[in-house]
Amino acid sequence: MSAPPSAARAFGRRLAIALGVSALVMVVSVVAVNWVIERQLDKIEDVDVATAAAPPEGANYLVIGSDTREFVENAGQEEAFGDTGDVSGQRSDTMMVVHVEPGARRTLVVSFPRDLWVEIPGEGMSKINAAFNVGPDKVVETLKTNFGVEINHYIEVNFKSFEDIVEVIGSVPTYFPYPARDLNTNLLVGAGCVRLDGSQGLAYVRSRSLEYLNAETQEWFAADSVGDINRIARQQEFIRAMAGIAVAKSLDDPLAAWEITKDVVPKLKADTAFSEDTSRLFEIVDAFRSVNPADTSALNMQTFPWVSGPPTPDGQSVLYPDDPAWREMARRLGEFGGVTTTRGIAPSEVKLRVLAATGSEDIARSALNELVKKIGFQRGGAGEVNEAVPLTEVRYARGSQNAAKLLATYVLPRARLVLDPSLQGADVELVIGDDFQSILLPASLTTTTTAAAAVTPPTAPAEIAPVGDDGLTPAPIANESALGDPAPKLPPC
C-alpha cells in the first residue's frame, strides 16, 4: 500500500536534502519508494545561510565538502583525520554548484577548483576555498560577486560524513591503471578494478598528490599534471559510480532505498529554508526518479573553466577563471526552464530597455540606439540602475526567454540571462555591467564603438582546462610514458 501524500512529500523532502556531494546523485535517483517517517527530518542539522529565492523552474544548490576537524571526538578519528590543533578553521575541500531543472529532467554539476584565484568580498584576493573559513554566507557572496551565480540552497558534508555515506551505499569499484598511492591522504591500492570502502574512498576523492608505480622499476611517478583539476575528475567519476550502485540497489530491493536514505540524511547539513519548501522539493525529487547516472544528457558534470597563469605576488600557485569561457558556464547556471532556441524570433518582435549604472546613462542610450537602428529591436527606453552590476545581464519577463537569448547574441561578452517576473514595459532588459565591452553587428559580428572598460585576462596562460564530450573532465596521466602498460579495465569498473 502506498504512503499518504504527506509521507510521500516528506520522503521527497528528505531525499532532496541528500543533494550533497555523492548523496546528491544517489538519492534523487531512488525516490520511487515512498517509505519513510516524518521524524527523519529532525536529524538534519540546519545551517543559517542567506540564499536567493529559487525560480519556479529549478534551483542552484551549493554543495560544500568541508575539511573541518571539529567532528573529531576520539583517538581513532584523530589518527585518521587530525584534530583542530593540526588543522584549524575550515576550508571547502570540495565545492560544487548543482543546477537542477526538474521540468527538463536535467542537472548540471559544476565543480569549482579550490585553487581558483578570486576576490573574497571584504577579505581581498585569495583562493576560493578560503571563503568557507569565513562561513557559508561568504562562499555564497563570493560566487555572486565574481561570477554572478545565485545560490538558492546549501548542503554541507565533512570528511567523516562522506566516509559514512560510502559505507552506507557500499564499496565503490574504481579503476586504477597502475598501483597508486597518496602519502598525504594515506591512499594505497593495487592496479585494476579496486573496491574502495569509506576510508579509501575519502582518500581517493581528496587526493591531490596521486602517484603511480612502475611495477618493473619500482619507481613512483606523479600522476597528475594539475592536482586540483585531476582530483575533481576523480570526484566526478566516483560520484557517478556511487549513484549507479544506489540505483541498482533500489531497483533490486525497494527497502534498500529507505535504508540508504535513513542512514545518509542525518549525516548532512542543509540551509533552514530548504526543508521548509516541501511542495517544491517534492517536484524536484520526483523529476529525478528515473534519472540514469550514466546518462550525461541528464546528469552533466563539468569543471568551472580555468587557465593556469603566473603565481600570485606572494608566490602562491593558483588557477584563474578562463575568460570568456567562464561567462558561458555562469550563464548556464543562471538559466532555468526547458530547452529553447531563438529560431523564428526577429529583433523587430522584441521590445528592449537598456540600463546602466548611475552616471553611465550615455552608454545605455548609445547601446540602445545601436540595437534599435542597426539591428532592429523595438525601443523600450534607456536609463540608470541604482545597484552594482559587475556582470552584464539580460533580464527577461516570463515567457520571453527566447527573446533574451536573441539579445544576448549581440552583446560582448555574452551576458548572463536572468528571469525577472516583475519586468514591465519591455520584453527584455539589458543591464550593462562593469564587464561590458560592446554591441556586435549582426552581419559580420564586427564590434561597434559602444564600449566600456574591458576585463584583462591573466597574463600568458599556459594551459586551458579540457572538457570532455562525455560530460566529465578527463584526467590525463602526467607520466604515462614512464609507467608501462596499464592494467586491464574489467567489470564492474
C-alpha positions in Angstrom: 0.0 0.0 0.0 1.4 3.4 -0.9 2.1 6.0 1.7 -0.2 9.0 2.1 0.7 12.2 0.2 2.1 13.8 3.4 4.5 10.9 3.8 5.4 10.9 0.2 6.2 14.6 0.3 8.2 14.1 3.5 10.2 11.4 1.7 10.8 13.7 -1.2 11.9 16.4 1.1 14.4 14.2 2.8 15.8 12.8 -0.4 16.2 16.2 -1.9 18.3 17.3 1.1 20.6 14.4 0.2 21.7 16.5 -2.8 25.1 16.7 -1.0 28.3 15.6 -2.8 27.8 11.9 -3.7 24.4 11.7 -1.9 23.1 14.3 -4.4 23.2 12.0 -7.4 22.5 8.8 -5.5 19.4 9.7 -3.5 17.5 11.7 -6.1 17.6 8.6 -8.3 15.7 6.3 -5.9 12.7 8.3 -4.9 10.2 5.9 -6.3 9.9 4.3 -2.9 7.6 6.3 -0.5 8.5 4.5 2.7 9.9 6.9 5.3 8.8 8.5 8.5 8.5 12.2 9.4 10.9 12.3 12.3 13.9 11.6 10.0 13.8 15.3 9.0 14.6 16.3 12.6 18.0 14.6 12.3 19.3 17.0 9.7 21.4 19.8 11.1 20.2 23.2 9.9 22.6 25.9 8.8 21.6 29.6 8.7 22.6 30.7 5.2 21.3 33.7 3.3 20.3 32.4 -0.1 18.4 33.8 -3.0 14.8 32.8 -3.7 14.6 29.9 -6.2 12.9 30.4 -9.5 9.9 28.2 -10.4 11.9 26.2 -12.9 14.6 24.8 -10.5 17.3 25.8 -8.2 21.1 26.1 -7.7 22.4 24.0 -4.8 25.8 24.9 -3.3 27.4 21.7 -2.1 30.4 22.0 0.2 32.7 19.3 1.3 34.3 20.8 4.5 37.8 20.0 5.7 36.9 21.0 9.3 38.1 18.7 12.1 35.6 19.9 14.6 33.8 16.5 14.4 36.9 14.7 15.9 35.9 13.1 19.2 38.3 10.1 19.8 41.8 8.9 19.2 40.8 6.9 16.2 39.3 9.8 14.4 42.3 12.0 15.4 44.7 9.5 13.9 42.7 9.3 10.7 41.9 13.0 10.2 44.0 15.0 12.6 42.3 17.4 15.0 41.7 21.2 15.2 45.3 21.6 16.6 46.7 20.1 13.4 44.3 21.8 11.0 42.5 24.8 12.4 39.4 26.6 11.0 37.7 25.2 7.9 38.0 25.4 4.1 36.0 23.9 1.3 37.8 20.8 0.3 35.1 20.3 -2.4 32.8 23.0 -3.9 30.1 22.2 -6.4 27.1 24.1 -7.7 24.3 21.7 -8.7 22.0 23.3 -11.2 18.6 21.4 -11.1 15.9 21.8 -13.7 13.0 19.4 -12.8 10.8 20.3 -15.8 13.6 19.5 -18.2 14.8 16.5 -16.1 18.3 17.8 -16.4 21.1 18.5 -13.9 24.4 20.4 -14.4 27.0 19.8 -11.7 29.9 22.3 -11.8 32.9 21.7 -9.7 34.9 24.8 -8.7 38.7 24.2 -8.3 39.8 25.1 -4.8 42.8 26.9 -6.1 40.8 29.3 -8.2 42.0 32.9 -7.6 39.1 35.2 -6.8 38.1 38.2 -4.8 36.6 37.3 -1.5 34.4 40.3 -0.6 35.8 42.1 2.4 38.8 39.9 2.6 40.7 40.6 -0.7 42.1 38.2 -3.3 42.6 34.6 -2.3 41.9 31.0 -3.3 38.2 30.4 -3.4 38.3 27.6 -0.8 39.4 30.2 1.8 35.9 31.8 1.6 34.5 29.0 3.6 36.8 29.8 6.5 34.7 32.9 7.0 31.5 30.9 6.7 28.9 29.6 4.2 27.5 33.1 3.6 30.9 34.3 2.4 31.0 31.5 -0.2 27.6 32.4 -1.5 28.7 36.1 -1.7 31.9 35.1 -3.4 30.2 33.2 -6.1 27.7 36.1 -6.7 30.4 38.8 -6.7 32.9 37.1 -9.0 30.6 35.1 -11.3 27.1 36.4 -10.9 26.0 32.9 -9.8 22.9 32.9 -7.5 22.7 30.2 -4.8 19.2 29.0 -3.7 20.1 26.2 -1.3 23.1 25.0 0.7 24.3 21.4 1.5 27.4 20.5 3.6 29.2 17.3 4.5 32.5 16.7 6.3 35.2 14.0 6.0 33.6 11.6 8.4 30.1 12.1 6.9 31.5 11.3 3.5 33.1 8.1 4.8 29.9 7.1 6.4 27.9 7.7 3.2 30.2 5.4 1.2 29.9 2.7 3.9 26.1 3.0 3.7 25.9 2.7 -0.1 28.6 0.0 -0.2 32.1 -0.3 -1.6 32.7 1.5 -4.9 34.5 -0.2 -7.8 37.2 2.2 -9.0 39.7 1.7 -11.8 43.4 2.2 -11.3 45.7 1.7 -14.3 48.7 1.3 -12.0 49.3 0.7 -8.3 48.6 4.0 -6.7 49.3 6.0 -3.5 48.9 9.4 -2.0 51.2 9.9 1.1 49.1 12.9 2.1 45.7 11.1 2.3 47.0 7.6 3.1 45.7 6.1 -0.1 47.5 2.9 -1.1 45.8 0.5 -3.6 46.8 -2.0 -6.3 46.2 -1.9 -10.0 43.0 -2.9 -11.7 39.4 -2.7 -10.5 39.5 -2.0 -6.8 36.5 -1.8 -4.5 37.0 1.3 -2.2 35.4 1.4 1.2 34.6 4.6 3.1 38.1 5.5 4.3 39.7 4.5 0.9 37.0 6.4 -1.0 37.7 9.5 1.0 41.4 9.2 0.5 40.8 8.8 -3.2 38.5 11.8 -3.8 40.7 14.0 -1.6 43.9 13.1 -3.4 45.9 16.0 -4.9 49.3 14.2 -4.8 48.5 10.9 -6.5 51.4 8.8 -7.6 51.5 5.7 -9.8 54.1 2.8 -9.6 56.1 1.4 -12.4 55.9 -2.3 -11.4 59.2 -3.2 -13.2 61.4 -0.4 -11.9 59.5 0.1 -8.6 59.6 3.9 -9.1 56.8 6.1 -8.2 55.7 8.9 -10.6 53.4 11.9 -10.1 50.1 11.0 -11.8 48.6 14.5 -12.1 49.5 17.4 -14.4 47.4 19.7 -12.2 46.5 18.1 -8.9 43.5 20.2 -8.2 41.9 19.6 -11.6 42.6 15.9 -11.7 41.2 15.5 -8.3 37.9 17.0 -9.5 37.8 14.4 -12.3 38.3 11.6 -9.7 35.5 13.0 -7.6 33.1 13.2 -10.5 33.9 9.6 -11.6 33.4 8.3 -8.0 30.1 10.1 -7.7 28.7 8.5 -10.8 29.8 5.1 -9.6 28.1 5.6 -6.2 24.9 6.8 -8.0 24.9 3.6 -10.1 25.2 1.4 -7.1 22.4 3.2 -5.2 20.1 3.0 -8.2 20.8 -0.7 -8.7 20.2 -1.5 -5.1 16.9 0.4 -5.0 15.6 -1.4 -8.1 16.5 -4.8 -6.8 15.1 -4.2 -3.3 12.8 -1.2 -2.7 13.6 -1.4 1.0 17.2 -0.6 0.2 16.2 2.9 -0.8 14.7 3.5 2.6 17.7 2.1 4.4 20.1 4.2 2.3 18.1 7.4 2.8 17.6 6.8 6.6 21.3 6.4 7.1 22.6 9.1 4.7 20.3 12.0 5.5 21.3 12.6 9.2 25.0 12.9 8.0 24.2 16.1 6.1 23.7 19.8 6.9 21.3 22.0 4.9 20.0 25.5 5.0 16.9 26.0 7.1 14.7 27.2 4.2 15.5 24.1 2.1 13.5 21.7 4.3 10.5 24.1 4.5 9.6 24.3 0.8 8.1 20.8 0.8 5.9 21.0 -2.3 8.7 22.4 -4.5 11.2 19.9 -3.2 8.9 17.0 -3.9 8.6 18.2 -7.5 12.4 18.4 -7.8 12.9 14.9 -6.4 10.1 13.4 -8.5 11.7 14.8 -11.6 14.8 12.6 -11.0 13.1 9.3 -10.1 14.1 7.8 -13.5 17.5 9.5 -14.0 20.3 7.2 -15.1 23.5 8.4 -13.5 25.4 7.3 -16.6 23.2 9.5 -18.9 25.3 12.6 -19.4 22.5 14.5 -21.1 20.5 14.2 -17.8 23.5 14.5 -15.4 26.2 16.7 -16.9 29.3 17.1 -14.7 31.8 19.8 -15.6 34.7 21.7 -14.1 34.5 25.5 -13.9 36.6 26.9 -16.8 40.1 27.8 -15.7 43.5 28.7 -17.0 46.9 28.5 -15.4 48.9 31.6 -15.1 51.6 33.5 -13.1 52.0 32.9 -9.4 50.4 35.4 -7.0 52.5 38.3 -5.6 53.2 36.2 -2.5 54.3 33.2 -4.6 51.1 31.0 -4.5 50.4 28.7 -7.4 46.8 29.3 -8.4 44.3 28.9 -11.2 42.5 31.8 -12.9 38.9 31.9 -14.3 39.1 31.3 -18.1 37.6 34.4 -19.7 35.3 34.3 -21.7 34.6 30.5 -21.2 33.6 31.0 -17.6 30.9 33.5 -18.6 29.1 30.9 -20.6 29.2 28.5 -17.7 27.9 31.2 -15.4 25.1 31.9 -17.9 24.1 28.2 -17.9 24.0 28.2 -14.1 21.6 31.2 -14.2 19.3 29.9 -16.8 16.3 27.7 -16.0 13.5 26.1 -18.0 13.1 23.8 -21.0 15.4 23.8 -24.0 14.6 26.7 -26.2 16.1 28.3 -29.3 15.9 31.7 -30.9 14.6 30.3 -34.2 11.6 32.2 -35.5 12.1 35.3 -33.4 13.1 38.6 -35.1 14.5 41.6 -33.3 11.6 43.6 -34.5 9.3 41.5 -32.3 11.2 42.3 -29.1 10.8 45.4 -27.1 14.0 46.3 -25.4 15.1 48.6 -22.5 18.8 49.3 -21.7 20.0 50.3 -18.3 23.5 51.2 -16.9 25.0 52.1 -13.6 24.4 55.6 -12.2 26.4 58.1 -14.2 26.6 55.8 -17.3 23.3 56.6 -18.9 25.0 57.8 -22.1 26.4 54.3 -22.5 22.9 52.8 -22.1 21.5 55.3 -24.7 24.2 54.6 -27.2 23.8 50.8 -26.9 20.0 51.1 -27.3 20.4 53.3 -30.4 22.7 50.7 -32.0 20.4 47.8 -31.0 17.4 49.6 -32.4 18.8 51.4 -35.5 21.3 48.7 -36.7 19.7 45.5 -35.5 16.0 46.3 -35.4 14.8 45.9 -31.8 11.8 47.9 -30.6 12.7 50.9 -28.5 11.7 50.5 -24.8 13.8 53.3 -23.3 17.2 53.8 -21.6 18.1 54.8 -18.1 20.1 54.1 -15.0 20.0 51.3 -12.4 20.8 52.1 -8.8 22.8 49.0 -8.0 26.2 47.4 -8.5 26.3 45.3 -11.6 29.6 43.5 -12.0 28.4 41.3 -14.9 26.2 42.3 -17.8 22.7 40.8 -17.6 19.8 40.3 -19.9 16.7 40.3 -17.8 13.6 38.9 -19.3 9.9 38.6 -18.4 8.3 35.2 -18.1 7.8 33.7 -21.5 10.5 35.9 -23.1 13.5 33.5 -22.7 13.9 33.2 -26.5 13.9 36.9 -26.9 16.6 37.2 -24.1 18.8 34.6 -25.9 18.4 36.5 -29.1 19.6 39.8 -27.5 22.5 38.0 -25.8 24.0 37.1 -29.2 24.6 40.8 -29.8 26.3 41.6 -26.5 30.1 41.2 -25.9 31.0 39.5 -23.7 28.0 37.2 -23.7 25.6 38.4 -21.0 24.1 36.1 -18.4 20.3 35.6 -18.6 18.2 36.4 -15.6 14.4 35.7 -15.2 12.7 38.8 -13.8 8.9 38.1 -13.3 8.4 41.8 -12.3 9.7 43.2 -15.6 7.2 45.5 -17.2 7.2 47.9 -20.1 9.6 45.7 -22.1 10.1 42.1 -23.1 13.8 42.1 -22.2 16.1 44.5 -20.3 19.8 44.8 -21.0 21.6 45.9 -17.8 25.1 46.9 -18.7 27.7 45.7 -16.1 31.3 46.5 -15.4 32.5 43.8 -17.8 30.5 45.2 -20.8 32.7 45.7 -23.9 30.5 46.3 -27.0 27.4 45.6 -29.1 28.0 43.2 -32.0 26.8 43.9 -35.6 24.6 41.0 -36.8 26.2 40.6 -40.3 29.9 40.5 -39.8 29.9 40.4 -36.0 32.3 43.3 -36.1 32.3 45.2 -32.8 30.9 48.7 -32.7 32.3 51.7 -30.8 29.9 51.4 -27.8 32.2 50.0 -25.2 33.1 50.2 -21.5 36.2 49.0 -19.7 37.3 45.6 -20.8 38.3 42.8 -18.5 42.0 41.9 -18.6 42.7 38.1 -18.5 45.6 36.6 -16.7 49.0 37.1 -18.5 50.2 34.3 -20.8 48.0 31.4 -19.7 50.0 28.2 -20.1 47.2 25.7 -20.1 43.4 25.7 -20.7 41.0 23.4 -18.9 40.0 20.5 -21.1 36.3 19.5 -21.2 35.2 16.0 -22.3 32.4 15.3 -24.7 31.0 12.7 -22.3 30.2 15.4 -19.7 33.3 14.6 -17.5 36.5 16.5 -17.4 39.2 13.9 -18.4 42.1 13.3 -16.0 45.3 12.7 -18.1 48.2 10.9 -16.6 51.2 13.1 -16.3 54.0 10.5 -16.7 52.2 7.8 -18.6 55.1 7.0 -20.9 57.2 6.1 -17.8 54.8 3.7 -16.3 54.5 0.8 -18.8 51.3 -1.0 -19.8 48.2 -0.2 -17.7 46.2 -2.9 -16.0 43.1 -4.1 -18.0 39.9 -2.3 -17.1 37.5 -5.1 -16.2 33.9 -5.3 -14.8 32.5 -3.9 -12.6 34.6 -0.9 -13.3 
